[in-house]
Amino acid sequence: MTSGPLHAAGIVLGGLLAVAAAIGVGRFVYTPILPFMEASLGLTKAQGGVIASANYLGYLLGAFAAAKPALPGGRRVWLLATLAVSAATTGIMGFSSSMTAFMGLRFIGGFASAFVLIFASAVVMDRLVAARRSGLSTLHFAGVGCGIAASAVLVSGLAAVGYDWRTFWLASGAISLLALGATASLLRNDAQTAPPATEGQDSRIDRRLIALIASYGLVGFGYIITATFIATLVRTSPEIRHIEPVIWLVVGLSAAPSVPLWIWIGQRWGNDRSLALACLVEAVGVAMSVLSTSTLAVIVSAALLGGTFVGITAIGLVHARHLSSGDPRRSIALMTAAFGAGQIIGPTFAGYAYAIGDSFLVPSLVAAAALMVAAGLAANTRIQHRPTA
């Protein structure tokens, strides 16, 4: 096995493309497409929230399933198979019209995306450790931001030339299939990177890990309302409707470089403080999205959202691994499940709250409060030594 810089870069790129396709596109392309679906199909905000929550329910259950130690087959096989499912369900959304079909496809896509995130992270981390490049192990999380940015450009570009929401889904599925091919090529079979043995290792859960998991769940709830409805919020506000084509792109472009930024802060201040600070910054962004209708305020809100939630995802999973022992899939899956639970509640809560108050103000402020509580929990998960990310 080659352990040089090019080999390590290929591992990171393979993981980045997998995460970009399954999470950045497969999960989050729904946000810029949703306003077009509402306009064409007459979907209500509550229905849009329920469809989103179906995806996150699948994500939650997928996280639990991916954590099972007795799954047959190799990690690479599971990664590629579920990435294919994610791409297929994304594209098939373009052939659907009913709530039942939308919910079913988004549920299956969410289930698959959890597998992709967990197995991509495990494969990338293990292979980089074997290649003695473990310091690069979090860079593949930048795929979330890259996928969001790509989906924003794709949807706004197709919309500008007159295509409809069905084409948006079909094109998103197509680029996800391209990412699948590239991932398969970059992450080839490697007999020297077998999963680490877990027999005889301590299976107890550190109390700090429990606090971190709770914090992560609150983050899932806190960010997802804005992440799901920000494009809809912009479209329904006459003062800022003109920025709809770029608002999701701002989120993606802010997310892509956020991982190294928050990792850098974690290396200097500790992962606990990095997480707490990111949660507080995100709370400000979420609150700003509904407290002002000025163009600048909403763009800054989108930048703060994008600049924090992917970084929180990355640094949170790294911190969880430092607080646990055994197969990294276990702590990654527990964190992913908590995150998924928060994501299930958020969109449905926001959709129905909008139906009552005709505004995203209350649900967004509740989300900001949840992020502040998450910051407090994260601040109490300190490790005495400061392991590098």
N, C-alpha and C positions, 0 to 999 in steps of 0.2 A: 504493500500500500504506500502510495506517495503521500508525504506529509508536508509538502511545501506549500507556499502561499497560494498557488493557483488551485491546488486541491482543496484547501480550506475555503477559498473563495467560492468554489463550485458547490461545496456543501451548504454554505450560507445562502447562496443564490437559489439553490434548489428548495430549501426550506422557505425562503422569502417568497418565491413564486407560488408555492403551495398555499401558504397563508394568504397571499394576495388574492388568489382565485377563490378560496373557500370562504374567507372572512371578509376581506376588503370588497370583493365583488359579490360573491355568493350570498353573504348576509346583508351588506350595507348598500348594495345597488337599489334595494327596495326604497330607500329614503328619497333619492331623486326621481324615481319612477312613480312613487305613490301619488303625487299631485296630478299626474296625467291619468292614472287609473281612476282617481276620484272624479275628474272632469268627464271622462269617457263613460264610466260605468255607474256614476252616481253613488259611489261608496261614501258612507259617512265616516267621520273621524273615529267613531267607536268601532266600526267594521275594520278600518285601517289598523287600529290598535290591536284588534283581535287577531288579524292575519299576522302582524308582527309578533305577537305573543306566541302564536303557534310555532313560529320558527325558534323562539327562545325556549319553548317547552321541549322541542326536539333536541336543542343544544344541551339542555339540562340532562335529559335522559341519555343522550349520547355520551356525556361526560361520565356518568355512572357506568355505562356499558364498557367504555374504553378503559376503565380502571380495573376491570376484571383480570386477574393474573393468569387465568387459564384460557385466554383467547388462543385459538389455533392459528398457526401461520406466523410469518415474520412481520415485524413492524413496517417494513417497506411495503409489503403486500397490502396491509391494512390502509396505509397512507394513500397509496395509489388507487385502491378500490373505492375508498370513500371520497377521494377527490373527484373520481369519475362520476359518482352518484351526485355530488354537489353540483358539478357542471351540468349534468343531465336535468336535474330538477330545476335549475335556474333557467335553462333554455325552454323547458316544457311549459313554464309559466306563460310563455307567449302564445300557447295554444289553448289556454284555459279561460273560462269566463265566470265560473260559479264560485261562491264563497267556500264551498266544500272542497273544490279542487285547489283553490288558492291555499287554504289552510293545510290540506294534506301535503301538497308539494313543499310548502315552507317548513312544515314539521319535519319531513324527510331530509330536506336540505340542511336544517338546523342540526339534526342528529348526525348527519355526515360531517358537517363542519367542525363539530366538537372532536370527532375522531381525527380529522385532519390536523387541528391545532395540537392535540395531545401527542399524536404519533409523529408529527413533523418536529415538535419540540424535543421529544425523546430521541428521535433519530439524529437530529442535528447536534444536540448536546453530547450524545454518546460518541458520535463520529469525530467531533471536534476535540473531545477529550483524548480519543485515541490518536488524533493527529497532533496533539499537544498544542492546540489552538483554542483552548476553552474560553479565553477572553472574548472570543467572537460569538459566543453562544447565544447572545440575546439579539444580535443584529437581524436575524430573520423575522423578528416581530415587526420590523419596519415594513414588512409586506402588507400589513393592514392599511397603513397610510398610502402606500403605493397603489394598492387595489382600489381604495376609495377615490384617489385622484384619477386613476384610469377610468373608473366607472363614471365619474363626474364629467370628464371630457367626452366619453362615449355617448352618454345620454344627452348632454347639451349639444354636441355636434350633430347627432341624429335628429334631435328636435329642431335644430336650426334649418335643416333641409326638408323638414315636413314629415318625418316618420313618426309613427305612433308608439304607444307603450308596448305593444306586442313585439315590435321590432327591437325595442330596447332590451327586452328579456332574451330574445333569440341571439342578439349580438353578444350579450353578456355571457350566455352559455357557450358561445363559440370561442370567445377569448379565454374562458376558463378551460376549455378543452386544449387550447394551445399551451396553456400553462401546465396542464397535466403532462403533455408530451415532453416539455422541457424539464419538468421535475423528474420524470422517469429517467431521462438521459443523464441528469446531473447527480441524482442519488441512486447510483447503481448498486447492485448486490455487493456486499462486502462482508466476508466471513469473519473479519477481525473485529467487528463491532457488534458482537452479540449483546443482548440485554444483560445487565449486571445481575449477579446472583443476589437473592434477597434472604435466603435461608439463614436463620440465626441472628438476623438484624432486629433491632428494637422496633416494635410496631406501635409503641405508644405515641400519642399525639401530644406534642408540647402545648402547654396552655397559651403560649404566645402565638402558636400556629392557629389555635381556635379563634383567638382575637383577630388574627390576620384574615382568616376565612370569613368571619362576620363582617369585617371591614370591606372585603372584596365583594361580598354580596350587596352591601349598601352602595358601593360604587356602581355595580351593575344596574341597580335601580336608579341611581342618581344621574348617570350620564345618558341612559338609553332613551329617556323621554325627548330630550333635545335632539339626540342623534336620529331618532325616528321621525320627528315632526318638524325639524327646522326648515326644510324646504317648503312644507305645507304652511308653516307659520309665515314665511316670507311671502308666499303666493297670496295669502289671505290678508296681507297688510298692504294697502295701496301705496303707502309712503316708501316702501322698500321692495316692492314687487320687481323692480328693474334688476335687482341683484340675484334673482332666482337662478339664472344660468350659472352663476359662479360661486354661490354660497357653499355648495357641497365640495367644490374644488378647493376652496379655502380650508375646509376641514381636512381634506386629504393631504394637501401640501403642508399643512401644519403638523399633521400626524407623522409623516415620513421621517423627518429628522428628530422627532421627539424622543425616540428610544435612546440614542446615544447621549442626549442631553440629560435625561433623568438618571441614566446609568452613571454618568459623570458626577451628578449631584450625590447619588447614592454612595459612590466611592469616597467622597470627601466628607459627607455628613452622616453617612449610614443609611441603609435602605429604609429604615423606619421613618426617619425624618424626610427622606426624599418622597416617600409615599404620602406622608401627611401633608407636605407642602403641595404636592400635585393635586391632592383631593381638594385643598382649599382654593387653589387657583381654578380648578374645574368648577367648584361651587360658584365662584364669581362669574365665570363664563355662562353657566346655566342661568343664573339670576339675570344677567345682562340681556339675555335673549328675549326676555319678556318685560323688563323694566324700562326699555327704551325702544322706540321705533326709528331711531336715526340710523342711517346707513352705516356710519362708522361703528356705532355701538354693536350692531348685529354682526358686522364683519369681525370685530374684535372678539365677540362672543364665540363665533365659529372657530376662530384661530385658537382661543383658549381651550375650547372643547377638543379640537383635533390635537393640540399640543400637549394634552395631558392623558387622555384615556388610553392611548396605545402605550405610552410610557408607563402608566400605572399597571397595565396588563403585563408588560415585560418585567418590570422591577418587582411586581408582586409575586410572580411565579418564581423568579430567582430567589427572592427572600424566603418564600415557602420551602424551596428546596434546601436552603441553609438551615431551616428550622425543623427539618424532618430527616428520616433515614430510609434506606431501602430504595426500591425502584422509583425513579422520579415520576413515573406515571401516576403514582398514588397521590402525592401532594398536588401535582398538576391537575389531576381529575377532581380532587376535593375543592380546589380553588375554582376550577371551571364550573363545577356544579353550583357553587354558591353564587358565582357571577351570573350564571344562567337563571337561577331562581329570581334574582333581582330584576333581570331583563324580562322575565315573564310578566311580573306584576306591573312594571312601569308603563308600557304602551297601553295596556287595557285600562289601567287606572286613569291615564291621561286622556284617552279617548272618551271615556264616560264622563270624566270631569269636564271636558270641553262641551259635551252634549248638555250638561247642566248649566254651566256658566258662560258658554260661548267664548271661551278664552283658555289659553294654556297658562295663564298667570299662576293660578293656585297649584296645579300639579308641578310646574317648574320650580316654584319656590319650595314646595315640599321636597323635591329632588335635591335642591341646593342644601336644604337642612340635613338631608340624609348624607350628603357628601361631607358636611362638617362633622357629623358623628363618626363617619368613616375615618376622617383625619385623626380624631381623638383616639380611636381604637388602634390605628396604624402606629401612632406615636408611642404606644405601649408594647411594642414587639421587638425591642432592641436586643441585639446580640452583642455581647461584651466586646468580642473582637469584631473587626469589620472585614468580612470576606469580600474579595473583589467580585464584581458581577460576572 
